[in-house]
Amino acid sequence: MHQLTAAEAEKRRGLRRMKTVATGFLVAATVIYALARWRELAGAPEWVGYVRAAAEAGMVGALADWFAVTALFRRPLGLPIPHTAIIPTRKDALGASLGDFVGTNFLSEQVVRAKLRSADVARRIGAWLSRPEHAERVTAELGNAVRGVVAVLRDEDVQAVLEQAVVRRLVDQPWGPPLGRLLGQVLADGSHRRLVDLVCDRAYEWVRDNHTTVLRVVSERAPSWSPRFVDELIADKVYSEVLAFAWAVKTDRNHPMRQAVDKFLIEFASDLQHDPETVARAEQVKHQVLAHPEVQNVVGSAWSTAKRMILDAAEDPSSELRLRVRDGLMSLGRRLEEDATLRAKVDGWLESAVAYVVTNYRDEITTLITDTVARWDAEETSRKVELQVGRDLQFIRINGTVVGALAGLVIHTVSQFLF
């Protein structure tokens, strides 16, 4: 027998008290009957017969109800009387009947929908979530859940999924046409001009700030027999021309060089989409990029980095992630309180979800009841049920004694007047 809890121990004491009271009524009826019968045999007045009849009927009622109550939980006096010890012997059938009863009367779609509709769940959730302490509590629980999920996931499994979902998808998808369409859209919008401006500015600044370098390059390319002063004159001339050219490209937005760049980019965008050779070269570049060790290292370490970020954000109550989640929950709560349309949608979703569960999984839910009851020990089940309802059942014995006595008194009185 398992150890009783404090509540169960209190119920057991109450059951014993009520059994004592009910048995006391039976004993009292028996004593009164014996005394009345003894007085009748000794020539007592007529009214003693009425007392004897009431006590006799009270005894019969008390014994009948004692038998009925006891037969629910055990065999009265240990005798193998049919249809006794109903709960121990019919435990499994009672469990199945209870499961069917719950499934039919509590897990029907109509009952569930009506109950959810009357409960106004969305409004209650909104009122609860709109309070900062409740939103913080939900956020903390979500953080714990996220930490648990992340801790359970194996790094190598996640990395394998990332490689399967990201890297292989990049390998399988051609890069040329999408990049060509993207480049074409950028060119159509004129967004590339800022980049061209930046390149022109940097080119002009480099030429302006590297006079010595230009002179050295020109001198190195000059013939060995050329006089030095001629080389310097030529280098200065080349530098001046290059600087003037860079300045013209920098300042003139309609410069032929800029137009040539635009034309090249437009043709390149078209080739990326339609020219097989360019598309093939883009694929070669793609495979070279993805096969580079640094790219592989980035993919391999992506999950580790993301994992640390997630854990840090989930554990820190002041992190931006948790603050945003909490504020979002509070905002959702206020909307549920104020927006009737949103509440109707949420209530509809809840009703549909719960209705789907009870419609498709009602048998599995009720099986939980029947299987649980089936696993219980028969005698232990009887003790549990008696502990829960036995105290109230003792009132049946008490009422049986009282009602039996009154019935016996009435029957005796009627028989005296009629016969």
LINKA-V865942 format. One record per residue. N is the residue number from 0. BURIAL is b if it has 24 or more other C-alpha atoms within 12 Angstrom, else e. Layout:
# LINKA-V865942
((N	BURIAL) (N	BURIAL))
This chain:
# LINKA-V865942
((0	e) (1	e) (2	e) (3	e) (4	e) (5	e) (6	e) (7	e) (8	e) (9	e) (10	b) (11	b) (12	e) (13	e) (14	b) (15	e) (16	e) (17	b) (18	b) (19	e) (20	e) (21	b) (22	b) (23	e) (24	b) (25	b) (26	e) (27	b) (28	b) (29	b) (30	e) (31	b) (32	b) (33	e) (34	e) (35	b) (36	b) (37	e) (38	e) (39	e) (40	e) (41	e) (42	e) (43	e) (44	e) (45	e) (46	e) (47	b) (48	b) (49	b) (50	b) (51	b) (52	b) (53	b) (54	b) (55	b) (56	b) (57	b) (58	b) (59	b) (60	b) (61	b) (62	b) (63	b) (64	b) (65	b) (66	b) (67	b) (68	b) (69	b) (70	b) (71	b) (72	b) (73	b) (74	b) (75	e) (76	e) (77	e) (78	e) (79	e) (80	e) (81	e) (82	e) (83	e) (84	b) (85	b) (86	b) (87	b) (88	b) (89	b) (90	b) (91	b) (92	e) (93	b) (94	b) (95	e) (96	e) (97	b) (98	b) (99	b) (100	e) (101	e) (102	b) (103	e) (104	e) (105	e) (106	b) (107	b) (108	b) (109	e) (110	e) (111	b) (112	b) (113	e) (114	e) (115	b) (116	b) (117	e) (118	e) (119	b) (120	b) (121	b) (122	b) (123	e) (124	b) (125	b) (126	b) (127	b) (128	b) (129	b) (130	b) (131	b) (132	e) (133	e) (134	b) (135	b) (136	e) (137	b) (138	b) (139	b) (140	e) (141	b) (142	b) (143	e) (144	e) (145	e) (146	e) (147	e) (148	e) (149	b) (150	e) (151	e) (152	e) (153	e) (154	e) (155	e) (156	e) (157	b) (158	b) (159	e) (160	e) (161	b) (162	b) (163	e) (164	e) (165	e) (166	b) (167	e) (168	e) (169	e) (170	e) (171	e) (172	e) (173	b) (174	b) (175	b) (176	b) (177	e) (178	b) (179	b) (180	e) (181	e) (182	b) (183	b) (184	e) (185	e) (186	b) (187	e) (188	e) (189	e) (190	e) (191	e) (192	e) (193	e) (194	e) (195	b) (196	b) (197	e) (198	e) (199	b) (200	e) (201	e) (202	e) (203	b) (204	e) (205	e) (206	b) (207	e) (208	e) (209	e) (210	b) (211	e) (212	e) (213	b) (214	b) (215	e) (216	e) (217	b) (218	b) (219	e) (220	e) (221	e) (222	e) (223	e) (224	e) (225	e) (226	e) (227	e) (228	e) (229	e) (230	b) (231	b) (232	e) (233	b) (234	b) (235	e) (236	e) (237	e) (238	b) (239	e) (240	e) (241	b) (242	b) (243	e) (244	e) (245	b) (246	b) (247	e) (248	b) (249	b) (250	e) (251	e) (252	e) (253	e) (254	e) (255	e) (256	e) (257	b) (258	e) (259	e) (260	b) (261	b) (262	e) (263	e) (264	b) (265	b) (266	e) (267	b) (268	b) (269	b) (270	b) (271	b) (272	b) (273	e) (274	e) (275	e) (276	e) (277	b) (278	b) (279	e) (280	e) (281	b) (282	b) (283	e) (284	e) (285	b) (286	e) (287	e) (288	e) (289	b) (290	e) (291	e) (292	e) (293	e) (294	e) (295	e) (296	e) (297	e) (298	b) (299	b) (300	e) (301	e) (302	b) (303	b) (304	e) (305	e) (306	b) (307	e) (308	e) (309	b) (310	b) (311	e) (312	b) (313	b) (314	b) (315	e) (316	e) (317	e) (318	e) (319	e) (320	e) (321	b) (322	b) (323	e) (324	b) (325	b) (326	b) (327	b) (328	b) (329	b) (330	e) (331	b) (332	b) (333	b) (334	b) (335	b) (336	b) (337	e) (338	e) (339	e) (340	e) (341	e) (342	b) (343	e) (344	e) (345	b) (346	b) (347	e) (348	e) (349	b) (350	b) (351	e) (352	e) (353	b) (354	b) (355	e) (356	e) (357	b) (358	b) (359	e) (360	e) (361	b) (362	e) (363	e) (364	e) (365	b) (366	b) (367	e) (368	b) (369	b) (370	e) (371	e) (372	b) (373	b) (374	e) (375	e) (376	e) (377	b) (378	e) (379	e) (380	b) (381	b) (382	b) (383	b) (384	b) (385	b) (386	b) (387	e) (388	e) (389	b) (390	b) (391	e) (392	b) (393	b) (394	b) (395	b) (396	b) (397	b) (398	b) (399	b) (400	b) (401	b) (402	b) (403	b) (404	b) (405	b) (406	b) (407	b) (408	b) (409	e) (410	e) (411	b) (412	e) (413	e) (414	e) (415	e) (416	e) (417	e) (418	e))
